[in-house]
Amino acid sequence: MVTVDAMGDACPIPVIKTKKAIAQMNGCGELEVFVDNEIAVQNVSKMAANEGGDVTSEKIAEGKYRVEIRLSSVDKVEKEETEKHTIVVVSSDRMG
């Protein structure tokens, strides 16, 4: 498990540190992030969920929170496949 200590860091530093850790893990594995405020918990959780992670968080003590992120390369592939869309542009008001 990879640990990111973002205690005392102002936003968006906890998100940036977490994103770098996810990139180093190649999108697979477990990661825990320690932050000191609820806003950082929300921001890190949202970013991790967008990256395809399974996110849980808990308040450990006053001013100390733990965000646990589980990443699976399968989830990331499925997310990328579902995000592919086709866009068709018709540049005329007539058919034929």
Backbone as numpy.savetxt, mean C-alpha at the origin, in Angstrom:
# Nx Ny Nz CAx CAy CAz Cx Cy Cz
10.15 -11.30 8.38 9.30 -10.13 8.38 10.19 -8.89 8.38
9.88 -7.95 7.51 10.60 -6.68 7.41 9.92 -5.67 8.33
10.71 -4.89 9.04 10.18 -3.87 9.95 10.60 -2.48 9.48
9.61 -1.58 9.45 9.86 -0.18 9.12 9.53 0.65 10.36
10.52 1.40 10.85 10.30 2.27 11.99 10.09 3.69 11.48
8.85 4.14 11.53 8.52 5.49 11.09 8.01 6.33 12.27
8.44 5.95 13.48 8.05 6.69 14.67 8.66 8.09 14.60
7.84 9.10 14.82 8.31 10.48 14.82 8.41 11.11 13.45
8.17 10.33 12.40 8.24 10.86 11.04 6.92 11.52 10.66
7.00 12.71 10.06 5.81 13.41 9.59 5.40 12.84 8.23
4.11 12.90 7.96 3.62 12.45 6.65 4.20 13.34 5.58
4.56 12.80 4.47 4.32 11.46 3.93 5.47 10.48 4.12
6.42 10.76 5.03 7.60 9.92 5.20 7.24 8.46 5.54
6.28 8.17 6.45 5.94 6.76 6.70 5.47 6.03 5.44
4.71 6.71 4.61 4.22 6.11 3.36 5.39 5.84 2.42
6.31 6.79 2.31 7.46 6.64 1.42 8.35 5.49 1.89
8.62 5.42 3.20 9.44 4.33 3.74 8.78 2.97 3.49
7.47 2.92 3.68 6.74 1.66 3.47 6.76 1.26 2.01
6.56 2.21 1.13 6.57 1.92 -0.31 7.93 1.41 -0.75
9.02 1.98 -0.23 10.37 1.51 -0.55 10.58 0.08 -0.05
10.09 -0.21 1.15 10.22 -1.55 1.70 9.45 -2.57 0.87
8.26 -2.20 0.41 7.46 -3.08 -0.44 8.19 -3.35 -1.74
8.80 -2.33 -2.32 9.54 -2.49 -3.57 10.73 -3.43 -3.39
11.43 -3.32 -2.26 12.57 -4.19 -1.99 12.14 -5.64 -1.77
10.90 -5.84 -1.34 10.38 -7.18 -1.10 9.85 -7.81 -2.38
9.89 -7.07 -3.47 9.35 -7.54 -4.76 7.88 -7.92 -4.67
7.15 -7.22 -3.81 5.70 -7.43 -3.72 5.27 -8.72 -3.07
6.17 -9.36 -2.29 5.82 -10.63 -1.66 6.46 -10.72 -0.28
5.67 -11.00 0.74 6.21 -11.17 2.09 5.39 -10.42 3.11
5.95 -10.33 4.33 5.27 -9.65 5.43 6.09 -8.45 5.87
5.37 -7.41 6.24 5.99 -6.15 6.61 5.23 -5.57 7.79
5.97 -5.04 8.77 5.32 -4.33 9.87 5.87 -2.92 9.92
4.97 -1.97 10.12 5.33 -0.55 10.14 4.89 0.02 11.47
5.81 0.70 12.14 5.49 1.36 13.41 5.40 2.87 13.17
4.27 3.46 13.56 4.04 4.89 13.42 3.49 5.43 14.74
3.43 6.77 14.84 3.02 7.36 16.11 1.69 8.11 16.08
0.96 8.02 14.96 -0.33 8.71 14.91 -1.31 7.99 13.99
-2.58 8.23 14.22 -3.65 7.55 13.49 -3.68 7.93 12.01
-3.34 9.16 11.67 -3.34 9.59 10.27 -2.30 8.79 9.48
-1.13 8.58 10.07 -0.10 7.78 9.41 -0.58 6.34 9.22
-1.30 5.81 10.20 -1.87 4.46 10.07 -2.80 4.41 8.86
-3.68 5.39 8.74 -4.63 5.43 7.63 -3.92 5.57 6.28
-2.92 6.45 6.21 -2.22 6.67 4.95 -1.41 5.44 4.51
-0.70 4.84 5.46 0.08 3.63 5.15 -0.85 2.49 4.75
-1.95 2.33 5.48 -2.90 1.26 5.19 -3.51 1.41 3.80
-3.89 2.63 3.45 -4.49 2.88 2.14 -3.50 2.58 1.01
-2.27 3.05 1.16 -1.26 2.80 0.14 -0.98 1.30 0.00
-0.86 0.60 1.12 -0.57 -0.84 1.09 -1.73 -1.62 0.45
-2.95 -1.22 0.76 -4.10 -1.88 0.14 -4.11 -1.65 -1.36
-3.74 -0.46 -1.80 -3.65 -0.17 -3.24 -2.56 -0.99 -3.91
-1.55 -1.38 -3.15 -0.46 -2.21 -3.68 -0.84 -3.70 -3.65
-2.03 -4.01 -3.18 -2.49 -5.40 -3.15 -2.22 -6.11 -1.84
-1.91 -5.36 -0.80 -1.61 -5.97 0.48 -2.84 -6.19 1.33
-2.73 -7.19 2.21 -3.74 -7.46 3.22 -3.27 -6.73 4.47
-4.03 -5.73 4.93 -3.56 -4.81 5.96 -4.37 -4.96 7.24
-3.65 -5.02 8.37 -4.27 -4.95 9.69 -3.48 -3.94 10.51
-4.13 -3.31 11.46 -3.43 -2.35 12.32 -3.93 -2.48 13.74
-3.05 -2.06 14.67 -3.42 -2.10 16.08 -2.70 -0.99 16.83
-3.34 -0.52 17.89 -2.72 0.47 18.76 -1.99 -0.31 19.85
-0.69 -0.15 19.91 0.12 -0.89 20.88 0.17 -0.16 22.22
0.36 1.13 22.16 0.42 1.97 23.35 0.01 3.38 22.95
-0.02 4.27 23.92 -0.35 5.66 23.60 0.73 6.22 22.69
0.33 6.62 21.48 1.26 7.19 20.52 2.12 6.16 19.80
1.69 4.89 19.78 2.44 3.86 19.06 1.45 2.89 18.41
1.56 2.80 17.09 0.67 1.95 16.31 1.51 1.00 15.46
0.94 -0.17 15.20 1.59 -1.17 14.35 0.67 -1.48 13.18
1.21 -1.37 11.97 0.47 -1.73 10.76 1.16 -2.95 10.18
0.42 -4.03 10.03 0.97 -5.26 9.46 0.44 -5.42 8.04
1.35 -5.69 7.13 1.00 -5.80 5.71 1.49 -7.15 5.21
0.58 -7.91 4.61 0.94 -9.19 3.99 0.77 -9.03 2.49
1.86 -9.27 1.77 1.86 -9.13 0.32 2.04 -10.49 -0.33
1.32 -10.69 -1.41 1.44 -11.91 -2.18 1.59 -11.52 -3.64
2.57 -12.10 -4.31 2.78 -11.77 -5.73 1.57 -12.18 -6.56
0.82 -13.20 -6.12 -0.38 -13.62 -6.84 -1.42 -12.52 -6.80
-1.61 -11.90 -5.63 -2.58 -10.81 -5.50 -2.21 -9.64 -6.40
-0.90 -9.35 -6.49 -0.45 -8.24 -7.32 -0.72 -8.52 -8.79
-0.47 -9.75 -9.25 -0.73 -10.11 -10.64 -2.21 -10.01 -10.94
-3.06 -10.52 -10.04 -4.50 -10.45 -10.25 -4.97 -9.00 -10.31
-4.42 -8.15 -9.46 -4.80 -6.74 -9.47 -4.42 -6.08 -10.79
-3.20 -6.37 -11.28 -2.76 -5.78 -12.53 -3.62 -6.25 -13.70
-4.03 -7.52 -13.67 -4.86 -8.04 -14.75 -6.24 -7.42 -14.75
-6.80 -7.14 -13.58 -8.13 -6.56 -13.53 -8.13 -5.08 -13.86
-6.97 -4.44 -13.80 -6.90 -3.02 -14.09 -6.73 -2.72 -15.57
-6.56 -3.73 -16.41 -6.39 -3.50 -17.84 -7.75 -3.19 -18.45
-7.82 -2.11 -19.18 -9.06 -1.67 -19.80 -8.79 -1.28 -21.25
-9.82 -1.35 -22.05 -9.72 -0.92 -23.45 -10.53 0.35 -23.60
-9.93 1.33 -24.24 -10.61 2.59 -24.50 -10.75 2.76 -26.01
-11.96 3.06 -26.45 -12.23 3.26 -27.87 -12.64 4.71 -28.06
-12.00 5.37 -29.01 -12.31 6.78 -29.31 -12.90 6.84 -30.71
-14.06 7.46 -30.82 -14.70 7.67 -32.13 -14.60 9.16 -32.43
-13.89 9.47 -33.50 -13.64 10.88 -33.79 -14.58 11.44 -34.85
-15.70 10.79 -35.05 -16.67 11.27 -36.03 -18.06 11.13 -35.45
-18.96 11.97 -35.93 -20.34 11.87 -35.47 -21.19 11.03 -36.41
-20.53 10.34 -37.38 -21.24 9.50 -38.36 -20.62 8.11 -38.42
-21.46 7.14 -38.78 -20.96 5.78 -38.95 -21.02 5.43 -40.43
-20.04 4.69 -40.86 -20.06 4.21 -42.26 -19.26 5.01 -43.22
